């Protein structure tokens, strides 16, 4: 089975990793900074649902995924099986890496596997890449602004 991956370039966020993790896990505030996924409902328990509202270009999609990783403060991941895993499995990870006491690196990955992976990659890969870049920029701007103002997640 071939793997297709959409990966964003790492972006440095000038706020502590634990602070950025808090912003990333406060899903009720996503509409304030996340243009790609402005709504998420989840409790982050492994196997629990992650109900997403996703914008790809002019279209909006409601997608039910499952949390498959939650490693504080480094990784949140959810997955979606479209039919059987051999047909299409998408696993999205949001990664944080500590750089210093008051900075970290953030990036996204979305790994597509299965028979339909090449089609999804060709049809939606560009939208996904742009959306993930928007998430990274939004997270950076929001976290840095709140941290600079208050030193907390407000």
N, C-alpha and C positions, 0 to 999 in steps of 0.2 A: 504494500500500500504506500503510495506517495504521500508526502506531507507538504502542505503549503502553509506558509507562515507570513502573517502581516506583523511587522515589528516596527515600533517607532524608535527614533533616535532617543537616547537618554537625554533628559533635561534636568539641569540643576535647579533645585528649589532652595532658596535661602531662608530656611526655617528648619528646626530640629525634626529628625525623623519621626519621633513620637507625636509631635504636633501635626505633621502632615498626615500621619496614620489616622489621627483623630478626625481630621477633615475628610479623609477618604472613607471612613467608616460611618460618618454622619449622613446617611443616605437621605434623610428628610431635608437636607440642605442642598442636595445636588442641583436643584433648579437654579440656585444662585450662581453656580460656576460651571456646570457641566452641560454644554450645548448638545453633545452627542447622546448622552443618556441622562436626560433631565429628571427622570423618575426611576427609582429603584426601591423595591420592597423586599427585604430579607432580614433574617436574624443572624446570618453568617455561620450557622451551624452546618457542619459537613453533611451533605445530602439534602439540606433544606432548600426550598424554592428560592430563586432570585427572579422576581418579576420585574422586567425591564420595559421601559418605553425608550425606543431607539430611533434616532433620526438619521436616515441615510438619504442625503440629497433632499428632495422635496417630500419624500415619503416618511411616514412614522409607522413603526411596527411595535406591537406588544409581543414580547417574547418571554416565555417561562423557561428559565434555565435552572441548574442545580449547583449549589456551592460545592466545589470539589477541593478547595484549599483555603485555609485561613491561618496564616503564620505571622502573628504579630511580631514586629512591625514591618514585615518584609513582603508578604504576598497575599493577595486576594485573587481567587480564581473561581470561575464558574464555567459550566459546560452545558452544551445542548446536543442531544442526539436527535437527528432527524431520521426517524425510522430506526433501523438497526445501525449499530456503530460502523458496520462495513459500508453503509450507504453514505452517511455523513456524520462526523463528530467534530464539533467546534469547541475548543478550550481557550478561554480568554484569561490571561493573567495580567494583573497590575502589580508591578514590582517597585519596591523602594530599597535603596542601598544607602547606608550612612556614609557621608563624606567627612564631616566634622561635627562638632557639637551643635552647630547651628545651620547645617546644610545637609542635603541628601540628593540623591538622583532618583528620578522616576522614569519608568518606561512601560509600555504595553506590548503584549504579544497576543496573537490569536492564531492558534494552530488548527488547521483544517486537515482532516484525514477522511478517507473513504472514497468511494467511486465518484461522488458528486463534488469532491473538493476542488478539482480543476475548474469546473463550471462556476462554482460559487466564487472562487478566487478571481476568475476573469470578469464575472459580472459585478461583484460587489467589493472586490479588494481595494479599489481606489477610494470608494466611499468609506470603507472601514479605516483605511490608512489616514484619510483626512479627518475622520471623526476621532480617531485615537490621538492624532496630533492636537486637535481642538481640546480634548480632555486634558492632555498634558499642559497645554498653555493655560487653560482655565484653572486647573489645580495650582499651577505655579503662581499666577496672578492673585488668586483668591487667598491662598495660604500665606504668601509673602505679605499681602496687604493687611490681613487680620493679625498676623504675627507682629508686624511692624507697629500697628496701632495699639495692640493690647498685650502682646506676649502670650496670649491665650487663644483658644479657638472661638471665643466670643459666643 
